[in-house]
C-alpha cells in the first residue's frame, strides 16, 4: 500500500490472499493509522472484486478505482515500490524477510526521493525520522505544542500535490481504427503455451475512452488498456453478397459481367 500524495509505503505479510485477510490487513494497518482514504486504486484481483471488499469501501465511503487487466502501468507507483522493496529484501537474508521487513521499511521511508526532493517521513511527520547510527544530533529547542500545531497546519495547507515524474516514459503506437472498430483482439500477457496465438478474440467493444475499452470477455465485462488490443475486421458475408451483386452487370446480349473494384 502506497499513499499517492506523500509516497508513504506500507507492506504487510499475509498468509493468504483471501478477501477477508486483505480487508482485515487494510483496516488494521492503514485505516487504523491514517484514517479512511477518499479514493483507493486496486487491480482486478479476486480479493478486490469480492462482495466483502466492495461492501467495505461502500461502508467507508471510499471511491474505488479499478485498473485495467494485465496492465501494471495503470498503478505504476505501487509497481515501482514492489521493485524497490524486492531489491531491498534481496540485500538481506531472503529466508527471514518477514523479520527484516520493519527495518527495511524504515530505510525506505527515511531515504530521500528524487521526485519529491525529500523523504516520505518529511511529508508525513514534517521532519526526518531518527534512525540507528546517526552522526549528528538534530534535537531542537522545546516549542510550544499549540504554536507547533498551528505552524504545521499552515505549512501543510500551502503544500500542493506533486506531479509524478516520468519513469521510462515510452510512446505506444495506437492504430486509428481503434476509435471506430466494433471488435478487437486482446494480447495474451500471461504465460503462453507452445504454439498458442499471441492474441485472443475477437471481442465486441461495449464502450471506449482515450485509454481503454470495455469488452465482454469470458462471461463478464472487463476494462482493457488500448496498448493491449488491436482492431479486428470481421468478415460480413451479407455485405459481401450485396457488393458482389452491385458489381455484376448484364449486357444486352445476356452475358453477366463482374467489374473488379
LOZALO-13507 format. One record per atom (N, C-alpha, C): x, y, z; residue in one letter. Coordinates in steps of 0.001 Angstrom, whole numbers, plus 500000, padded with zeros to 6 digits. Layout:
// residues N
XYZA/...
//
This chain:
// residues 261
500843498816500000X/500000500000500000X/500881501238500000X/500557502186499116X/501339503409498980X/500379504584498887X/500656505634499668X/499882506860499575X/500371507649498366X/499486507990497470X/499879508634496224X/500412510046496444X/499992510708497507X/500421512092497736X/501789512148498402X/501955511466499539X/503214511533500289X/504186510430499913X/503730509386499173X/504529508210498803X/504815507305500009X/504068507466501110X/504296506647502305X/503921505196502014X/504853504242502238X/504559502843501926X/504218502024503172X/503407501021502980X/503127500010503995X/503197498638503323X/503800497682504000X/503884496311503494X/503515495360504623X/502590494455504356X/502065493553505376X/502206492113504889X/502938491266505596X/502982489839505222X/501629489181505490X/501116488452504517X/499817487800504636X/499960486295504428X/499211485500505191X/499280484042504999X/498581483580503732X/497624484385503231X/496896484041502012X/496350485326501410X/495694485197500248X/495151486353499546X/493625486333499537X/493028485768500573X/491580485764500679X/491069487182500920X/489843487427500501X/489260488759500640X/489197489189502102X/488848488278502995X/488766488609504421X/490132488989504976X/491188488279504566X/492539488576505048X/493005489937504557X/492766490234503278X/493191491511502705X/492424492670503328X/491115492521503496X/490308493588504087X/490711493856505534X/491004492794506281X/491419492962507675X/492766493674507761X/493703493322506878X/495009493984506876X/494871495457506515X/493999495767505569X/493782497160505181X/493226497977506342X/492279497411507070X/491684498126508209X/492665498260509370X/493352497167509716X/494223497170510888X/495500497969510676X/495993498023509451X/497272498690509193X/497069500107508682X/496254500272507652X/496151501597507036X/495087502465507704X/493875501968507797X/492781502784508329X/493019503144509784X/493558502213510578X/493780502488511997X/494841503561512219X/495754503760511267X/496830504741511428X/496524506072510748X/495949506016509555X/495793507233508763X/494345507603508491X/493403506788508940X/492007507073508670X/491559506487507341X/490332506805506975X/489728506246505762X/490132507085504552X/490672506489503508X/491034507261502308X/489805507616501481X/489886508736500760X/488792509118499875X/488736508227498641X/489914507869498117X/489995507070496896X/491020505969497089X/490735504793496571X/491673503682496618X/491743503054495228X/492961502784494768X/493190502188493454X/493667500755493631X/492985499809492999X/493348498400493092X/493339497786491701X/493926496591491600X/493831495846490355X/492536495028490361X/492423494096489431X/491200493308489315X/491332491931489958X/492130491849491025X/492251490595491752X/490931490187492386X/490769488887492603X/489511488384493156X/489226488949494536X/490289489175495329X/490070489690496671X/489508491110496639X/489855491888495600X/489336493250495483X/487987493297494775X/487662492269494000X/486375492217493305X/485296491529494141X/485653491043495320X/484708490305496155X/483652491238496747X/482533490651497134X/481455491417497757X/481906492013499086X/482769491290499814X/483245491780501107X/484032493072500947X/484966493105499998X/485790494301499824X/484960495464499277X/484054495182498348X/483205496240497811X/482287496810498885X/481770495955499761X/480912496430500845X/481713497248501850X/482978496879502075X/483826497642502985X/484076499051502448X/484385499179501159X/484598500506500583X/483314501329500600X/482174500680500397X/480901501401500463X/480632501891501875X/480941501054502874X/480736501435504269X/481648502593504658X/482886502590504174X/483836503658504482X/483565504928503682X/482774504829502620X/482577505982501750X/483783506250500871X/484515505195500526X/485725505312499718X/485415504983498266X/485859505855497367X/485682505612495934X/486800504705495447X/486431503589494845X/487423502621494374X/487643502762492880X/488916502873492491X/489306502934491082X/489937501603490720X/489446500982489670X/489939499671489249X/490823499819488015X/492037499270488077X/492950499348486944X/492551498334485880X/493104498498484684X/492833497561483605X/493590496261483834X/493093495180483245X/493672493854483464X/495032493726482796X/495964493063483483X/497308492781482976X/497985494043482444X/497846495129483184X/498450496397482763X/499021497083483995X/500226496692484441X/500792497257485674X/501063498749485597X/501181499307484368X/501414500739484249X/500262501556484803X/499074500949484913X/497924501676485452X/498116502052486912X/498916501291487628X/499199501568489036X/500707501559489237X/501390502381488437X/502847502351488396X/503522502684489707X/502891503526490546X/503504503900491817X/503701502680492706X/502707501819492787X/502813500611493602X/503766499608492963X/503722499487491634X/504597498529490955X/506063498900491128X/506393500178491088X/507781500606491309X/508200500360492755X/507263500555493694X/507584500259495087X/507841498775495279X/507074497923494604X/507320496479494685X/508733496147494221X/509172496773493146X/510513496512492633X/511579496955493630X/511390498137494223X/512354498632495211X/512354497765496460X/511177497350496913X/511077496519498112X/511730495158497891X/511509494555496730X/512124493258496444X/513646493367496396X/514152494455495820X/515602494647495774X/516178494812497172X/515454495517498057X/515926495689499430X/515896494373500195X/514880493556499958X/514800492257500638X/515929491343500191X/516296491402498913X/517370490560498404X/518723490931498996X/518847492145499525X/520114492569500139X/520303491974501529X/519243491502502148X/519332490853503459X/519060489365503268X/518803488674504343X/518543487238504278X/517132486999503747X/516978486528502499X/515628486348501952X/514803485303502693X/515455484373503385X/514714483329504081X/513966483873505294X/514452484968505867X/513821485551507057X/513385486995506763X/512808487191505588X/512465488545505176X/511349489143506017X/510476488310506583X/509399488847507426X/509955489550508660X/511006488983509251X/511615489593510430X/512381490858510071X/512881490950508848X/513657492116508413X/512775493222507845X/511527492920507552X/510662493871506858X/510489495209507580X/510270495263508901X/510099496568509557X/511285497507509374X/512516496997509509X/513686497858509334X/513900498219507868X/513514497329506958X/513592497670505534X/512662498835505218X/511457498801505771X/510518499903505570X/511025501190506202X/511713501079507337X/512300502264507962X/513298502927507023X/514124502120506369X/515084502678505427X/514422503318504224X/513382502690503689X/512697503249502528X/511966504543502877X/511419504621504079X/510711505836504478X/511660506974504807X/512902506646505173X/513875507674505543X/514720508135504367X/514724507380503283X/515554507727502127X/514961508925501392X/515841509789500901X/515408510963500140X/515029510520498729X/513857510917498282X/513373510572496946X/513644511717495985X/514082511372494790X/514428512398493818X/513194513124493284X/512067512421493183X/510896513061492585X/510253514096493493X/510430513970494824X/509842514943495744X/510904515716496527X/512189515394496315X/513321516101496943X/513273516064498469X/512712515025499013X/512701514830500458X/512318513375500711X/512279513000501959X/511853511646502303X/510349511627502541X/509769510440502480X/508332510341502750X/508040510641504213X/509001510421505092X/508812510769506504X/508665512275506671X/509422513061505868X/509274514515505909X/507860514928505514X/507307514249504519X/505972514601504051X/504898514265505081X/505094513199505850X/504074512754506801X/504234513429508158X/505468513456508686X/505704513939510048X/506269515356510110X/506702515892508984X/507283517225508989X/508731517260509399X/509362516125509634X/510773516058509983X/511286514647509712X/512619514534509679X/513231513244509423X/513059512301510611X/512990511023510310X/512969510022511370X/514375509841511936X/514462509623513227X/515753509332513849X/516054507852513632X/517143507571512952X/517497506200512594X/518747505773513340X/518988504473513484X/520189503994514193X/521468504431513483X/522454504831514283X/523758505178513724X/523866506585513195X/523025507521513648X/523127508898513169X/524405509545513693X/525044510341512834X/526291511005513205X/526048512358513864X/524913512955513620X/524648514292514128X/523390514276514991X/523368515207515927X/522218515360516807X/521366516503516279X/520158516178515805X/519275517182515235X/518201517613516228X/518419517380517509X/517425517764518507X/517275519278518528X/516033519742518554X/515747521171518533X/515269521630519905X/515114522941520019X/514637523511521269X/513164523169521465X/512760523184522730X/511361522905523034X/510467523994522447X/509420523589521753X/508483524511521122X/507104524266521716X/506377525352521903X/505028525225522429X/504187524369521481X/503462523419522038X/502717522472521208X/501646523167520376X/500973524145520965X/499922524848520227X/500498525599519038X/501617526303519247X/502259527022518140X/502761526055517070X/503267524914517515X/503772523933516551X/502646523395515670X/501491523096516282X/500361522571515515X/499863523613514519X/499767524879514946X/499315525932514034X/500284526100512869X/501573526093513179X/502577526239512124X/502539525069511150X/502381523864511694X/502338522682510833X/501109522707509930X/499965523133510459X/498754523204509643X/498899524227508526X/499502525375508837X/499687526401507810X/500587525906506687X/501640525202507075X/502560524687506059X/501882523633505196X/501143522710505808X/500502521640505055X/499404522174504138X/498736523273504527X/497708523851503668X/498298524500502427X/499552524956502529X/500200525603501393X/500898524617500469X/501054523389500927X/501729522387500101X/500759521884499045X/501194521899497794X/500371521413496695X/500764520015496288X/499916519351495529X/500249517998495063X/501456518005494152X/502259516970494256X/503483516846493477X/503205515954492283X/503520516442491107X/503289515649489904X/504247514476489854X/503762513364489321X/504594512176489201X/505650512384488133X/506863511950488425X/507921512019487430X/507709510937486388X/508201511187485187X/508031510241484087X/509152509230484119X/508880508045484663X/509874506983484733X/509770506129483477X/510850506136482695X/510917505300481490X/509683505511480611X/509380506774480340X/508213507079479523X/508447506624478094X/507489505935477540X/507616505461476175X/506309505714475433X/506424505927474141X/505258506180473317X/504778504869472707X/503510504603472835X/502913503376472328X/502080503712471104X/502291502978470034X/501528503206468803X/500106502678468976X/499129503536468727X/497719503172468819X/497103503330467431X/496641502252466803X/496030502368465470X/494797503270465496X/494621504044464438X/493458504927464352X/492148504150464272X/492199502922463751X/490977502127463624X/490377501749464973X/491162501854466057X/490619501537467377X/489536502523467809X/489489503689467171X/488484504680467532X/487103504325466985X/487061503486465955X/485785503202465301X/485451501716465202X/486425500833465383X/486174499404465176X/485183498874466220X/484405497871465817X/483405497278466694X/483926496052467436X/485002495453466961X/485589494271467589X/487105494442467652X/487723493823468657X/489175493913468830X/489728492554469240X/491022492375468996X/491772491257469538X/492521491743470780X/492698490867471764X/493371491212473020X/494659490405473133X/495773491108473384X/497066490437473509X/497110489597474779X/497654488400474681X/497792487500475829X/499093487834476543X/498995488387477748X/500182488756478519X/500537487723479576X/499743486684479707X/500087485612480637X/501095484668479984X/501542483687480744X/502486482704480204X/501775481887479130X/502313481915477918X/501658481262476780X/502147479830476607X/501234478984476170X/501566477607475840X/502294477555474501X/502993476472474209X/503640476348472903X/502617476436471770X/502949477209470742X/502116477395469551X/500801478109469850X/500704478739471011X/499499479498471329X/499527480835470602X/498371481267470104X/498280482544469409X/498565483692470384X/499259484719469917X/499577485839470818X/498376486706471164X/497267486566470406X/496074487372470662X/494860486460470816X/493913486894471666X/492624486231471835X/491537487091471210X/490435486452470862X/489308487214470346X/488799486654469038X/488011487462468346X/487713488872468627X/486626489041469690X/486636490224470340X/485653490568471353X/484952491863470946X/483685491947471280X/482900493129470938X/483236494286471875X/483349495477471311X/483634496688472082X/482317497264472588X/482162497327473909X/480944497871474509X/481053499374474719X/482180499812475267X/482438501234475487X/483915501489475228X/484270502758475046X/485671503111474831X/485923504522475349X/487183504767475744X/487631506105476100X/489040506294475550X/489736507324476017X/491045507641475448X/492116506620475800X/491916505832476870X/492979504938477322X/492580503469477383X/491310503160477295X/490891501770477472X/489593501505476725X/489262500217476628X/487997499788476026X/487332498790476968X/486024498812476994X/485255497878477807X/484773496748476906X/485173495516477239X/484852494350476427X/484057493346477248X/483357492473476546X/482677491348477191X/483516490115476920X/484267489670477952X/485214488568477804X/484931487492478836X/484854486271478393X/484737485119479279X/483588485264480268X/482476485763479776X/481268485839480579X/481130487055481465X/482042488030481364X/481932489229482184X/482570490411481466X/482238491614481934X/482795492831481357X/484180493095481944X/485123493448481071X/486484493740481511X/486977495000480822X/487705495817481595X/488291497047481073X/489732496750480666X/490059496936479389X/491357496577478836X/492047497828478308X/493346497954478585X/494116499091478097X/494263499032476579X/494350500214475951X/494427500274474497X/495698499655473941X/496803499685474717X/498039499136474174X/498064497613474192X/496979496969474647X/496883495512474615X/495930495007473539X/495314495896472803X/494320495474471817X/494709495959470429X/494149495314469424X/494299495744468032X/492972495513467320X/492688496295466285X/491387496181465615X/491186494804464997X/489942494343465039X/489551493086464400X/488526493408463320X/488819493018462118X/487928493273460989X/487180491981460671X/485888491963460993X/485061490768460861X/484523490671459438X/484621489494458857X/484096489254457512X/482578489207457557X/481945490071456793X/480485490159456747X/480011489569455428X/479441488361455473X/479024487677454247X/477866488394453563X/476919488943454338X/475789489636453732X/476246490879452987X/477176491619453607X/477695492809452951X/478461492444451693X/479202491344451754X/479960490900450592X/479023490510449451X/477912489854449772X/476950489474448742X/476322490696448087X/476023491712448902X/475459492942448345X/476452493620447418X/477731493623447818X/478752494244446993X/478940493467445698X/478891492128445796X/479052491313444594X/477923491566443601X/476689491667444107X/475550491879443216X/475597493249442559X/476141494257443291X/476222495595442720X/477296495693441651X/478307494817441726X/479388494852440747X/479068494024439500X/478024493195439529X/477688492320438406X/476662493015437495X/476978493112436192X/476102493744435209X/475739492727434115X/474559492897433548X/474078492039432460X/474103492838431162X/474823492345430183X/474927493009428877X/473654492771428065X/473422493589427019X/472241493369426161X/472185491983425549X/473347491355425372X/473353490013424787X/473065488925425814X/472907489312427109X/472585488337428133X/473766487819428910X/474958488312428634X/476142487877429366X/476265488659430678X/476684487964431712X/476909488601433015X/478383488993433132X/478611490241433445X/479968490775433559X/480155491307434975X/481234490874435639X/481533491330437006X/482719492275436949X/482526493492437467X/483566494509437460X/484349494436438775X/485670494375438667X/486531494349439842X/486729495762440362X/486796495887441704X/486976497207442310X/488418497664442143X/
//
